């Protein structure tokens, strides 16, 4: 691969790269496998956040209890006390029934809107906490951790608009905007969509359409921002979103971990070149370029 080649330049023995990625494995399963490793790699690169809703990790009805327990955990005094006296956790945290996961992932046939909304906040809390666990585990194993954001194809429309964000008036307004676009009148469409994005929150299709209009008018940076918001508001968790990428950036920043912002690199090429092979996967050219850049960074850090 480009990454191995870039790191191995001038080395007597080429670097070996092994993937731990498995279909359907969200971060909690990856952590479980990493904990079982007898010997950790010298370098660990994490890119994910696209499969966090594949299986049910907790009962949505316990979301409020989990949120409350997380708030307690974030208190530095509590964290210190638990390090010294782990048994205190039985007294500090509110108990709730846990789901016993199977050895292999059991995929949900469908993530309904109700299920998605009920789980979303807790899934995000869990993901952030699991990333922090990954940081701590890597430091304990003396492994260089690199967190990577997941590229998002901005040209793909949201799969589902949340019902709470849909109104009859908004649907009519969107139809009018599309007619203006079809009539090659993006300025009129922009005047309408600009008002709507201020008035309505959470409608993924509205923000996607607004982004398309901005792009037609040459307002590329604003267009990217609107389309990234559209990924965050999508009510179908079929891929990573800007929310997950923001969490990855936050954890990298707060814990002094190297960040490879692959998503941002692809965003910078958007509207200039064909960046994606399909809905999910970037063109090999960008993978190769990204891995080469990452390899050079790793060589500098490790002084190879």
N, C-alpha and C positions, 0 to 999 in steps of 0.2 A: 504493500500500500504506500501511498504518498507519505503518510505519517511516519511509517517505519523507515522509509528511504531517507527522509529529511533528517531524522534523528541519527541514523546510522552512518552518515557521511563522516569519513575519517576514523571510524571505529573499527577495531580489529575484528570484532564479532557483531554481526547485525542484531539490532533490537528485535525481539519477538513480540508480536501483538496478538492478544487473545480476546475474543468478545464473550462477555457474560450475558449478553442480551438474549432473552427468550420471548417467544410470542406470548402475549397476554400477561407478562410479568410487570406489574406496577412496582413502584419503589419499595413498598413493604416487603415484597418477595425477593427483590434484589438484595436488600439489607440482610434478609434471612440467609441467603446463600453466601454473602460476603462474610458474615459472622462465622460460618462453618469452615472457611478457608484456613488451612494450617499456615500457609505462607501467602502473604499479600504481595501484589506486584509493587514495583518501585513507583509506578505511575498509574493512577486510576482516573479515567475520564468518564464523567456521567452526562448523558443526554437522555431525556425521557419526558415524562409528564403527559404522554399521549394515551395512556391506558389505565389511568387511575380509577375510572368508573366501570371497568370491565367486570369486577366482582364486588359483592357486598361485604365490606369489612366491618361494618357496625350497623346496628339497627337505627334507622333514621329517627325513630321516636325517642332515642336516647341522645340526640344531638345537643339538646340544651345542657344535659349533665356533662357531656364531654367538653363542651365549650367552657362551662364553669370550672371544670378540673384543669383545663389548659390555662385559664386565667390565674388559678392558684399556683400552678407550676412555674409561671413566668415571674413570680415573686422571688427575688434573689435570696431572701431570708429562708423561704421554704426550700429552695433548691439546696442551699447550704446545709440545712437541717437534715434533709433526706440523704445527703452524701454521708453524713455522720451517723444518722440513725435511720436506715432504710425502712425499718418496720413502721415508722411513723406514717408511711403512705396509707396504711389501713385506716388511720384516724383522720388524715387530712382530706383525702379524696372521697367524693361521693361514689359509692359502688354502682355498677350497672351491669346487666347481662352482657356477656361477650359472645361473639360469633366464632366458632371453631372452624378454621379454614381447612379445606381439603389439601392433600399433598400437592396436587396440581390445581391450577386455577379452574374454577367453575364459572364460566362466563354467563352473565345475564343475557337472556334472549333479547331483551329490550330494556332500555333505560327510559321510563316514561318521564314526562315533564314533571309530574308530581314527585317522583322519586329523585329526579335530578335536582330540583330546587330544594327538597328536604335535605339532601346530602351535601350540596355545594359548599356551604360555609365550612362544615366540618371536614370535608375532603381537603379543602385548601389549608386548614389548620394542621391536619395530619401530614400533608405533603411538606409543609415548611418544617415541621418538627422532625420528620424523617430525613430531610436534607441536612438538618443540623446534626442529627445522629450520624449521618454519613461523614460529615466533617470531623466529628469527634473520633469516630472509629479510625479514620484515615490518619489522624494525628497520633493516635495510640499505636498504630501499626507502622508509623514512620513512612507513610505513603504520601507521595505528592498527588493531591487531589485537584482535578480541573473540572469545573462545572461548565457545561455548555447549554446555551439556550437552544430551543428547537425551532427550526425555520418554519414559517407560516406562509402558505400560498395566499397572497392577498387577492388574487383574481378569482378565488372560489367563493361563491355566495354562501351565506349561512344555510345550514341544513334545516333549521327549525326556528321559528320565532316563538318566544314564550307567550302563552295566551294572555297573561296579565298585561303584556305590553301592546296588545292589539285592541284597537277601537274601530268602530265603523267609520268615523270621520277620518282617522289616520289611513285606513285602507283606501278610502276615496282619494285622499290627498296624494298617496303614493301612486295611484293610477294616473292622476293628473300629471304628476312629475314625470312618469315614464312616457306619457304622451308628448310632453314638452321635449324630452330627450329624443324621442323618435322623430320629432319635427325639427331636430337640429337646433334647439333653442336652449342650450345649457345655462345661459345666464338667467332665464326665467325659472328654470328648474332649480338653480342655485338659490335664488331669492326665496323660493318656497321651502326647500329642504333646510336652509339655514335656520328658518324660524321653527321648523318641526323638531330639529335635534335639540333645540333649547327647551321645547315644550314637553317632549316625550323622552323618557328614560327607559332603556332596556330593550328597545326594538332593534334587533340585529339587522333586519333587512333595511330599515331606514338609514342606519349608519353606513351600511354597505353601499346603498344607492347614493348617499351623500358623498361618499368617497369617490365613487365613479364620476360624479358630477365635478368634484374638485379636480380630479385628474384631467377631465376634458378641458377644464379651464386653465390647466397648467400649474395648478396649486398642488404640486406633487407631495410636499411634506405634510400639508394638511390632509391630503387624500390618504396617505399612509396611516396617519393618526386615526382617521375615521374608520378605516378598514380594520385596523388592529382592535378598535373598540367593538367592531362587529363580531370579531372572533370571540371576544369576551362575553358578548350577549347571546351567542348561539345557544339555544336550548337543547342541542344534541351534542353530547360530549364525544365526538368522533375523532378529535385530534387535540393536540396541545393548543393552548390559547395564550394571548398576551398576558393574562392574569398569572398563569403558571410561569411564564418567562420572567415576569416581574418579580416573582418570589425567588426564582433562581438568582437573579441579579442581586436582590436584597440580601440573601444568605451569603453569597460570595463577597459582597461589600462588607457586611457586618462581621464576618469571620475571617477576613483577609485570605480568601481563597481565590486562586486564579480563575478568571472568567473568560471563556471563549464565547463571545457573543455572535454565534453563527447566524442567529435570526437577523441581527442588525446588519450583518454583512450582506445577506440576501436582500434585505429591504433596500439597502443602498444601490443595488443593481436593478431593483424593480422599475419597470417602465423604460428601461434602457435595453435589456436583453431578455430572452426567454430563460427564466431562472428555474422553473420547475418542470420535471419530466411528466408528472401527473398531479393529482390533487395534493399528495403528501410529500413526494420525494423530489429534492432539488436535482438539477442536471449534474451528472458526474463531474463536469468541469468545475463546478463550485465546491463539491466535496473535495476534489483533488487540491484546489487552490487553498481551501480552508485548512486541510490537513497539513499541507506544506507549511503554511504560516504557523500553525500550532507546533509543528515539529521544530521550527527554528526557535520559537519561544522556549520550548522545553530544553533544547540544547543550551541556550543561554543560562537558564535557571540552574541546570545540573552541571554546567561548565564542562560539557562533553567536547 
